[in-house]
Amino acid sequence: MGLKGYQIGKTKIFLRAGQMAELDTRRAEILGSAARKIQRCGRTYIARREFISVRNAAIKIQSCCRGVLASKVHQELRRQASAIKIQKNFRRYVARKSYGRLRLAAISLQTGLRAMDARNKFRYLKQTKAAIIIQARARCHMAYSYHKSLQKAALVTQCGWRQRIARKELRSLKMAARETGALKEAKDKLEKRVEELTWRLQYEGQLRKNFEEEKSQEVAKLRESMQAMQLQLEESNSRIIKEREAAKKAIEEAPPLVKEVPVMVEDTEKVESLAAEIDNLKDLLLREKEAAEEARKAFLNIEEKNSELVKQLEGSDDKINQLKEFVQRMEEKLSNAESESQILRQQGLEMTKKLSSAESEIQEMTEKLKKAETEIQTLRQQALTMTPIAKSAPARSKTMVIQRTPENGHAQNGEAKQLSSPITPIDEDSPEDKPQRSLNEKQQEFQDLLIRCISQNLGYSKGKPVAASVIYKCLIHWRSFEVERTSIFDRIIQTIGSAIEVQDNNDTLAYWLSNTSSLLLLLQQTLKATGAAGFTPQRRRTMSTSLFGRMSSLRASPQSPGLSFLNGRPNKPDDVRQVEAKYPALLFKQQLTAFLEKIYGMIRDNLKKEISPLLGLCIQAPRTSRASLMKGRTQANAGAQQALIAHWQSIVKSLNNYLTMMKANNVPPFLVRKVFSQIFSFVNVQLFNSLLLRRECCSFSNGEYVKAGLAELEQWCYDASEEYGGSAWDELKHIRQAVGFLVIHQKPKKTLNEITRDLCPALSIQQLYRISTMYWDDKYGTHTVSSDVISCMRVQMTEDANTAVSNSFLLDDDSSIPFSLDDISCSMQPQGTGDIDPPEFLREHSGFSFLIQHSE
């Protein structure tokens, strides 16, 4: 061994110092060389074994391949099948082996991660439970004292309010009593009026009877006088005729001329007398005629007067009927008034009882009010002793005791606000309030400028909405998210609501959709909800630096479920910081979310309204276009093809217009994808339901027409890209598969398995059965599927009818909002506001200089 400096004894070996180290090194060298030899032999053996196994495997594969190549001449198909089977088994083996390794690794990783997560959760639960117990005890004490003070104040307010209500009820009862007296007077007046009307009615009837009697008497007298005058006229006429005949006879019977000389005087006298009588008779006749004419005229006048009187009597009858109806109505009103007066009397009696009880309660409340005033005076004295605290929080010097509810954090009604005057410990005109008042006025001025600015279209800067950035920066700078009460959130919401009142202005809707989504994302990155945000009064927060304050901040540090994604986001912008949000900020966020969903629904519904009339024209091809289709596509010219898809091109034009409009307004691509996905789903429902309900649509040529239109929509999806189109094309799967079934050839050769699995996997058996039975080929005259397939469909339909929830074969349109706030947060990139330039309107104002500093 070459060792020196040792001596061998009988039972021992004596070595010098350092010889043991040499022996150890020598021993280590020998052992190391032996180990290397063993390892080399082992590796050689392993490599040889692997080489032999690989060589054997290669020999086997080569033998198989040579055998396959030898039989290639006469068994080509069999050789391919065997090769495919060998490759499949080999790949399955390799894939299964790699999957097993991956599965074991994943299981081990998952167990470790789950164990770590469980330990963290258990530790966090223990800490949270301890913090909750401590906070619960503290809050219980504080809430109990605060509740007692609120209860006393509420009792005082309720006393005053009930006293006011009792006075109002007493006043209303007095008014009701006065109204009953007025109703009685009106009833008496109406009764007098009814009596007068009945008396007048009787008087009018009596006048009518007297007038009819007088009229009948006058008519009888006139008729008698007419008859007498007619008799006199006839007598005078007969007498004149007789005298004329007598004169003629006398002239005829006269003697000869010689003898007549002495008699001429007598004859002439007779003739003259007769002529005079004739003249008299003529005068009498004329007089009689004039009298008859006057009588006739008088008779006509009397008849006219009679007709007028008849008309007046008819009018008086109508008036009498109207008066009767009026009397009946008035009687009904009187009966109703009497019943109401009885009801009012009963109510008056009840109210008197209530008033008596209310007066007793008021007396009790006044006593309680006196006690509360004494307590308020003591509270004032205590508040005066706490003036240093009030100076440190000037914003709280004028706070009121306001009754809040756990749901909204606001006053329930206007009752508790009336207590601000007796509870405020400092006078309104105190010198400490003047700086606060000036600050409030400046803040109000800044808010007015902000509202005036965002009511205009501020446009976009570097692809980001300016209005959302300005609102966010101002709210952060003013610390509006951290205050208990502010009006800026309500004013912003009112501005947005007034801007979107016009539902037809899609540009404005898209503008505010972009702004609300960006502002919501910024709020999601910024706001950090606490366990008691907005619900604890301000005077409870004076202990924020104490043990309870530290525990509440520790409790608020874990992320809430709704903000878990963004709060843990590693790539958050540098200019966005998290703040603890109070109740108004969280309510503002909820209202913004509601406006976002409303604007999204309005844009979607406007697009649906625009394309709905075109969808009815797109489901069935025009007859002229159908004829060109039956002649064949090669024979149709370009003009016919253009007219064939004109309606589809109109739909594509509408889609392009909306896409351009939303791109111009920088609407997030996630929302654009959701809009078009729902629109394509709406198109799918309308076209598919129309196809199932109308037999003329289930033809071969109509299927080609719809297929050409769907090709236009597919081209639009390709042009819109995956960023804006998304999965919109997949929403048309029902109509695409139905149209594909209509235009496929050799339908009788298809089996039910091929139809349900390969051709139309998305369609139900009921839908396939309806399409198959309604199909008709107007181009080639082919038939639908075989009768065996249809019978199998019927059997399966009867089996499914027992278990199916609904037997309807039509599709339903889903008009719900297909996303949540977390979906928007996950899909959009984190936004910063530092690189956005503020508008010129705010650059010139010194109060908004922080916007310029941020942008720089």
KEVODREN-846923 format. One line per 8 residues: for each residue x, y, z negated of C-alpha. Coordinates in steps of 0.5 Angstrom, whole numbers, plus 500, padded with zeros to 3 digits. Example, Ala and Ser with C-alpha at 12.3 -4.5 7.8 and 13.67 -1.06 7.14 Angstrom:
2
525:491:484 ~ 527:498:486 .
END
This chain:
856
500:500:500 ~ 506:505:499 ~ 505:507:492 ~ 510:509:488 ~ 510:511:481 ~ 506:506:477 ~ 508:500:473 ~ 505:493:472 .
504:491:465 ~ 501:484:463 ~ 493:486:463 ~ 494:493:465 ~ 497:498:471 ~ 500:504:469 ~ 500:510:474 ~ 503:517:474 .
498:523:474 ~ 496:524:481 ~ 496:517:483 ~ 489:515:482 ~ 487:521:487 ~ 491:518:492 ~ 488:511:491 ~ 481:514:492 .
483:518:499 ~ 486:511:501 ~ 480:508:499 ~ 475:513:502 ~ 479:512:509 ~ 478:505:509 ~ 471:505:507 ~ 470:510:513 .
473:506:518 ~ 469:500:516 ~ 463:504:516 ~ 465:507:523 ~ 466:500:526 ~ 459:498:523 ~ 456:504:526 ~ 459:503:533 .
457:495:533 ~ 450:497:531 ~ 449:502:536 ~ 452:498:541 ~ 447:492:539 ~ 441:497:539 ~ 444:500:546 ~ 445:493:549 .
438:491:547 ~ 434:497:550 ~ 438:496:556 ~ 436:489:556 ~ 429:491:555 ~ 429:496:560 ~ 433:492:565 ~ 427:486:564 .
422:491:565 ~ 425:494:571 ~ 426:487:574 ~ 419:486:572 ~ 416:492:576 ~ 421:491:582 ~ 418:484:582 ~ 411:486:582 .
413:492:587 ~ 416:487:592 ~ 410:482:591 ~ 406:488:593 ~ 410:490:599 ~ 410:483:601 ~ 402:482:601 ~ 402:489:604 .
400:487:611 ~ 393:483:610 ~ 391:486:603 ~ 392:494:603 ~ 386:495:599 ~ 388:490:594 ~ 395:492:593 ~ 392:499:592 .
387:497:587 ~ 393:493:583 ~ 398:499:583 ~ 393:504:581 ~ 391:499:575 ~ 398:498:573 ~ 399:505:573 ~ 393:506:569 .
395:501:564 ~ 402:504:563 ~ 400:511:562 ~ 394:509:557 ~ 400:506:553 ~ 404:512:554 ~ 399:517:552 ~ 396:512:546 .
403:512:543 ~ 404:519:544 ~ 397:521:541 ~ 399:516:535 ~ 405:520:534 ~ 402:527:535 ~ 396:525:530 ~ 400:522:525 .
404:529:525 ~ 398:533:525 ~ 395:529:519 ~ 401:530:515 ~ 401:537:517 ~ 394:538:515 ~ 394:535:509 ~ 400:539:507 .
396:545:509 ~ 390:543:506 ~ 393:542:499 ~ 397:549:499 ~ 390:552:501 ~ 387:548:496 ~ 392:550:491 ~ 391:558:493 .
384:558:493 ~ 384:554:486 ~ 389:560:483 ~ 385:565:486 ~ 378:563:483 ~ 381:562:477 ~ 384:569:477 ~ 377:572:480 .
373:568:475 ~ 377:571:469 ~ 376:578:473 ~ 369:577:473 ~ 368:576:466 ~ 372:582:464 ~ 368:586:469 ~ 362:584:467 .
362:585:460 ~ 365:592:461 ~ 360:594:466 ~ 354:591:462 ~ 356:596:457 ~ 356:601:461 ~ 350:599:465 ~ 346:599:459 .
348:606:456 ~ 347:609:463 ~ 340:605:464 ~ 338:608:457 ~ 339:615:459 ~ 336:614:466 ~ 330:610:462 ~ 329:616:458 .
329:621:464 ~ 325:617:468 ~ 320:617:462 ~ 320:625:462 ~ 319:625:469 ~ 313:620:469 ~ 310:624:464 ~ 310:630:468 .
308:626:475 ~ 302:623:471 ~ 300:630:469 ~ 300:633:476 ~ 297:627:479 ~ 291:627:473 ~ 290:635:475 ~ 290:633:482 .
285:628:481 ~ 281:633:476 ~ 281:638:482 ~ 279:633:487 ~ 273:631:482 ~ 271:638:481 ~ 271:639:489 ~ 267:633:490 .
262:635:485 ~ 261:642:489 ~ 261:638:495 ~ 255:634:492 ~ 251:641:491 ~ 253:643:498 ~ 250:637:500 ~ 243:638:496 .
243:645:499 ~ 244:642:506 ~ 239:637:505 ~ 233:642:502 ~ 235:646:508 ~ 234:640:513 ~ 228:638:510 ~ 225:645:511 .
227:645:518 ~ 224:639:519 ~ 217:641:516 ~ 218:648:521 ~ 219:643:527 ~ 213:639:525 ~ 209:645:524 ~ 211:648:531 .
210:641:534 ~ 203:641:532 ~ 202:648:534 ~ 205:647:541 ~ 200:641:541 ~ 194:645:539 ~ 196:650:544 ~ 197:645:550 .
190:642:548 ~ 187:649:548 ~ 190:651:555 ~ 188:645:558 ~ 181:646:556 ~ 181:653:559 ~ 184:651:565 ~ 179:646:566 .
173:651:565 ~ 176:656:569 ~ 177:651:575 ~ 170:649:574 ~ 167:656:574 ~ 171:657:581 ~ 169:651:584 ~ 161:653:582 .
163:660:585 ~ 166:657:591 ~ 160:653:592 ~ 155:659:591 ~ 159:663:596 ~ 159:657:601 ~ 151:657:601 ~ 151:664:602 .
155:664:608 ~ 151:658:611 ~ 145:662:609 ~ 147:668:612 ~ 150:665:619 ~ 143:661:619 ~ 139:667:619 ~ 143:671:624 .
142:665:629 ~ 135:665:628 ~ 134:673:629 ~ 138:672:635 ~ 134:667:638 ~ 128:671:636 ~ 131:677:640 ~ 132:673:646 .
125:670:645 ~ 122:677:645 ~ 126:680:651 ~ 124:674:655 ~ 117:675:653 ~ 117:683:655 ~ 111:685:660 ~ 112:688:667 .
116:695:668 ~ 110:699:669 ~ 106:697:663 ~ 112:698:659 ~ 113:705:659 ~ 109:707:653 ~ 112:701:649 ~ 119:702:650 .
120:706:644 ~ 118:701:640 ~ 122:696:643 ~ 128:700:643 ~ 127:701:635 ~ 126:694:634 ~ 133:693:638 ~ 136:698:634 .
133:695:628 ~ 136:689:630 ~ 143:691:632 ~ 143:695:625 ~ 141:688:621 ~ 146:685:625 ~ 152:690:623 ~ 150:689:616 .
150:682:617 ~ 157:682:620 ~ 159:687:614 ~ 156:682:609 ~ 160:676:613 ~ 166:680:613 ~ 165:681:605 ~ 164:674:604 .
170:672:608 ~ 174:677:604 ~ 171:674:597 ~ 172:667:599 ~ 180:669:601 ~ 181:672:595 ~ 178:666:591 ~ 182:662:595 .
188:666:593 ~ 186:666:586 ~ 185:659:586 ~ 192:658:589 ~ 195:662:584 ~ 191:659:578 ~ 194:652:581 ~ 201:655:581 .
200:657:574 ~ 197:650:572 ~ 204:647:575 ~ 208:651:571 ~ 204:650:565 ~ 205:643:566 ~ 212:643:567 ~ 213:647:561 .
209:642:557 ~ 213:636:560 ~ 219:641:558 ~ 216:641:551 ~ 215:634:551 ~ 223:633:552 ~ 224:638:546 ~ 219:635:542 .
223:628:543 ~ 229:631:542 ~ 227:634:535 ~ 224:627:533 ~ 231:624:534 ~ 234:630:531 ~ 230:629:525 ~ 231:622:525 .
239:623:525 ~ 238:628:520 ~ 234:623:515 ~ 240:618:516 ~ 245:623:514 ~ 241:625:508 ~ 240:618:506 ~ 248:617:507 .
249:623:503 ~ 245:621:498 ~ 248:614:497 ~ 255:618:498 ~ 253:623:492 ~ 251:617:488 ~ 258:614:489 ~ 261:620:488 .
257:621:481 ~ 260:614:479 ~ 267:615:481 ~ 266:622:477 ~ 264:618:471 ~ 270:613:472 ~ 275:619:473 ~ 272:622:467 .
274:616:463 ~ 281:616:466 ~ 282:623:465 ~ 280:622:458 ~ 285:616:457 ~ 290:620:461 ~ 289:626:457 ~ 291:621:451 .
297:619:455 ~ 299:626:456 ~ 299:627:449 ~ 303:621:448 ~ 308:623:453 ~ 309:631:451 ~ 311:628:444 ~ 316:623:448 .
318:629:452 ~ 320:633:446 ~ 324:628:443 ~ 327:627:450 ~ 329:635:450 ~ 332:634:443 ~ 336:628:446 ~ 338:633:452 .
340:638:448 ~ 345:633:444 ~ 347:631:451 ~ 349:638:453 ~ 353:639:447 ~ 357:633:449 ~ 358:635:456 ~ 361:642:453 .
366:638:449 ~ 368:634:456 ~ 369:640:460 ~ 376:638:461 ~ 374:632:465 ~ 369:636:469 ~ 375:641:471 ~ 379:635:473 .
373:633:477 ~ 369:639:480 ~ 365:635:485 ~ 362:632:479 ~ 360:638:475 ~ 353:639:479 ~ 351:632:479 ~ 344:630:478 .
342:623:474 ~ 339:620:480 ~ 335:613:480 ~ 338:608:484 ~ 337:602:487 ~ 342:596:488 ~ 339:595:495 ~ 340:602:498 .
344:606:493 ~ 340:612:494 ~ 334:616:490 ~ 328:612:490 ~ 324:618:491 ~ 324:625:489 ~ 322:624:482 ~ 329:624:479 .
332:630:483 ~ 327:634:478 ~ 332:633:472 ~ 338:636:475 ~ 336:643:472 ~ 336:640:465 ~ 342:635:465 ~ 347:640:469 .
352:642:463 ~ 354:648:467 ~ 351:654:470 ~ 350:655:477 ~ 353:661:477 ~ 359:659:473 ~ 366:661:476 ~ 368:654:477 .
363:653:482 ~ 365:658:487 ~ 371:655:490 ~ 367:649:491 ~ 361:652:494 ~ 366:656:499 ~ 369:649:500 ~ 363:646:502 .
361:652:506 ~ 367:650:510 ~ 366:643:510 ~ 359:644:513 ~ 362:649:518 ~ 367:644:521 ~ 361:638:521 ~ 357:643:525 .
363:644:530 ~ 364:636:530 ~ 357:635:532 ~ 357:640:537 ~ 363:637:540 ~ 361:630:540 ~ 354:632:543 ~ 358:633:550 .
361:628:554 ~ 368:629:552 ~ 371:623:557 ~ 377:619:556 ~ 384:619:555 ~ 389:614:557 ~ 383:609:557 ~ 380:610:550 .
374:614:549 ~ 375:621:546 ~ 369:622:542 ~ 370:616:538 ~ 377:618:536 ~ 375:625:534 ~ 370:622:530 ~ 374:617:527 .
380:622:525 ~ 375:627:522 ~ 372:622:518 ~ 379:620:515 ~ 382:627:514 ~ 376:629:511 ~ 375:622:506 ~ 368:621:508 .
369:614:507 ~ 371:615:500 ~ 365:619:498 ~ 359:617:494 ~ 354:622:498 ~ 355:626:505 ~ 351:628:510 ~ 356:627:516 .
354:620:518 ~ 347:621:518 ~ 348:627:523 ~ 353:623:527 ~ 347:618:528 ~ 342:623:530 ~ 346:626:535 ~ 347:619:538 .
340:617:537 ~ 338:624:541 ~ 343:622:547 ~ 340:615:548 ~ 333:617:548 ~ 333:617:556 ~ 333:610:557 ~ 334:611:565 .
340:614:564 ~ 345:609:565 ~ 351:613:565 ~ 350:616:558 ~ 348:609:555 ~ 355:606:558 ~ 358:612:555 ~ 356:611:548 .
356:604:549 ~ 364:605:550 ~ 364:610:544 ~ 360:606:539 ~ 364:600:540 ~ 371:603:540 ~ 369:607:533 ~ 366:600:530 .
373:597:532 ~ 376:603:528 ~ 372:602:522 ~ 373:595:522 ~ 380:596:522 ~ 379:601:517 ~ 374:600:512 ~ 375:595:506 .
369:593:502 ~ 369:593:495 ~ 365:589:490 ~ 361:595:487 ~ 362:600:493 ~ 357:605:493 ~ 353:602:487 ~ 356:605:481 .
355:612:479 ~ 361:617:479 ~ 362:618:471 ~ 364:610:471 ~ 370:611:476 ~ 374:615:470 ~ 377:608:468 ~ 380:607:475 .
387:607:472 ~ 385:603:466 ~ 385:595:465 ~ 378:595:468 ~ 380:599:474 ~ 386:595:475 ~ 382:588:475 ~ 377:591:480 .
382:593:485 ~ 385:586:484 ~ 378:583:485 ~ 377:588:492 ~ 384:586:494 ~ 382:579:498 ~ 379:580:504 ~ 371:579:505 .
368:574:510 ~ 366:579:515 ~ 373:583:515 ~ 377:577:515 ~ 380:577:522 ~ 382:584:522 ~ 384:585:515 ~ 389:579:516 .
391:582:523 ~ 399:582:524 ~ 399:587:530 ~ 395:593:527 ~ 396:600:529 ~ 401:604:525 ~ 396:610:525 ~ 390:606:522 .
390:605:514 ~ 385:601:510 ~ 381:605:505 ~ 376:603:500 ~ 369:604:503 ~ 363:607:499 ~ 356:605:501 ~ 354:611:506 .
360:609:510 ~ 358:601:510 ~ 351:604:512 ~ 354:608:517 ~ 357:602:520 ~ 351:598:520 ~ 347:603:523 ~ 353:604:529 .
352:596:530 ~ 345:597:531 ~ 346:602:536 ~ 351:598:539 ~ 346:592:540 ~ 340:597:542 ~ 344:601:548 ~ 347:594:550 .
340:591:550 ~ 337:598:554 ~ 343:597:559 ~ 341:590:560 ~ 334:591:561 ~ 335:596:566 ~ 339:592:570 ~ 333:586:569 .
328:591:572 ~ 332:593:578 ~ 333:586:580 ~ 326:583:578 ~ 323:586:584 ~ 328:583:589 ~ 328:576:585 ~ 321:575:588 .
323:576:595 ~ 330:572:594 ~ 326:565:592 ~ 323:564:599 ~ 326:565:606 ~ 322:570:611 ~ 318:567:616 ~ 322:570:622 .
329:568:618 ~ 326:561:617 ~ 325:560:624 ~ 332:562:626 ~ 334:557:621 ~ 330:551:624 ~ 334:553:630 ~ 340:552:627 .
346:556:624 ~ 350:556:630 ~ 344:559:634 ~ 343:565:629 ~ 346:571:631 ~ 349:576:626 ~ 343:581:626 ~ 339:575:623 .
344:573:618 ~ 344:580:616 ~ 337:580:615 ~ 337:573:612 ~ 341:575:606 ~ 339:583:605 ~ 335:582:599 ~ 341:578:596 .
346:584:598 ~ 341:589:595 ~ 342:585:588 ~ 350:584:589 ~ 349:592:590 ~ 346:593:584 ~ 351:589:580 ~ 357:593:583 .
353:599:581 ~ 353:597:574 ~ 360:594:574 ~ 363:601:577 ~ 359:605:572 ~ 361:601:566 ~ 368:601:568 ~ 368:608:569 .
366:609:562 ~ 371:604:560 ~ 366:599:557 ~ 370:593:553 ~ 370:587:558 ~ 367:583:553 ~ 361:587:553 ~ 361:587:560 .
362:579:561 ~ 356:579:556 ~ 351:583:560 ~ 353:580:567 ~ 352:573:563 ~ 345:574:561 ~ 343:577:567 ~ 346:571:571 .
342:567:566 ~ 336:571:567 ~ 337:570:575 ~ 337:563:574 ~ 331:562:570 ~ 327:566:575 ~ 329:563:581 ~ 329:556:578 .
322:557:575 ~ 319:560:582 ~ 322:554:585 ~ 319:549:580 ~ 312:552:581 ~ 311:553:588 ~ 311:548:593 ~ 313:552:599 .
320:554:596 ~ 322:546:595 ~ 324:545:603 ~ 330:544:606 ~ 331:551:610 ~ 329:555:604 ~ 334:551:600 ~ 339:553:605 .
337:560:604 ~ 338:560:597 ~ 344:557:598 ~ 347:563:602 ~ 344:568:597 ~ 348:564:591 ~ 354:564:596 ~ 354:572:595 .
353:572:588 ~ 359:567:587 ~ 363:572:592 ~ 361:577:587 ~ 364:573:581 ~ 370:572:585 ~ 371:579:586 ~ 369:582:579 .
375:577:577 ~ 375:573:570 ~ 376:579:566 ~ 369:582:568 ~ 365:576:571 ~ 367:571:565 ~ 362:565:565 ~ 357:568:569 .
357:563:575 ~ 356:558:570 ~ 349:561:568 ~ 347:559:575 ~ 348:551:574 ~ 340:550:574 ~ 339:553:581 ~ 345:551:584 .
344:544:582 ~ 337:544:584 ~ 339:547:591 ~ 344:542:592 ~ 339:537:591 ~ 335:540:596 ~ 340:541:602 ~ 343:534:601 .
342:529:606 ~ 340:522:605 ~ 336:523:599 ~ 333:516:600 ~ 340:512:599 ~ 341:516:592 ~ 340:512:586 ~ 337:515:579 .
344:514:576 ~ 347:518:582 ~ 342:524:581 ~ 343:525:574 ~ 350:524:573 ~ 353:527:579 ~ 348:531:583 ~ 344:534:577 .
347:533:570 ~ 344:539:568 ~ 337:538:570 ~ 332:534:566 ~ 328:528:568 ~ 321:532:569 ~ 325:537:573 ~ 328:532:578 .
321:529:578 ~ 318:535:580 ~ 323:537:585 ~ 323:530:588 ~ 315:530:589 ~ 315:537:592 ~ 320:537:597 ~ 319:537:604 .
324:538:610 ~ 321:543:615 ~ 328:542:619 ~ 330:535:620 ~ 324:531:618 ~ 327:527:613 ~ 324:524:606 ~ 325:525:599 .
328:520:594 ~ 326:513:595 ~ 319:511:591 ~ 323:506:586 ~ 327:512:584 ~ 321:516:583 ~ 318:510:579 ~ 324:510:575 .
323:517:573 ~ 316:516:571 ~ 318:511:566 ~ 323:515:563 ~ 318:521:563 ~ 313:517:559 ~ 319:514:554 ~ 321:521:553 .
314:524:552 ~ 314:520:545 ~ 320:523:543 ~ 321:530:546 ~ 319:536:542 ~ 316:540:548 ~ 314:537:555 ~ 315:544:559 .
319:543:565 ~ 320:551:565 ~ 326:555:563 ~ 326:560:558 ~ 329:567:558 ~ 334:569:552 ~ 333:576:551 ~ 337:576:544 .
344:579:543 ~ 349:574:544 ~ 355:577:540 ~ 356:579:533 ~ 361:584:530 ~ 366:579:529 ~ 366:577:536 ~ 367:584:538 .
373:585:534 ~ 376:578:536 ~ 375:580:543 ~ 378:587:543 ~ 385:589:542 ~ 387:593:536 ~ 386:601:538 ~ 390:607:535 .
388:614:535 ~ 395:617:535 ~ 396:618:543 ~ 389:621:545 ~ 389:628:546 ~ 383:632:543 ~ 378:636:547 ~ 380:644:548 .
374:646:544 ~ 377:643:538 ~ 384:645:539 ~ 383:652:539 ~ 380:652:532 ~ 385:652:526 ~ 381:647:522 ~ 382:641:527 .
390:642:527 ~ 390:635:524 ~ 388:632:531 ~ 394:636:534 ~ 399:633:529 ~ 396:626:530 ~ 397:626:538 ~ 404:629:537 .
END
